[in-house]
């Protein structure tokens, strides 16, 4: 995604909202969508939206996978006080 492609995050948000957990990508896909949309929106300066996505990533059942990226989401949320 280039810096000028503003449709990509909007499309990702749509996919996140309309992707059932059993669909392709499933829980892992939803976790990564939440995490990266949170980081993207934080970098953009939209703290409220970033908080929503990072909280969702940190609370994801994907944490059961013990993937270190889930730990990253949990630590990021804690460091921001979200």
PyMOL commands that set and color helices and strands:
alter all, ss='L'
color gray80, all
select helices_A, chain A and resi 7-17+26-44+47-59+61-65+68-80
alter helices_A, ss='H'
color red, helices_A
deselect
rebuild
show_as cartoon
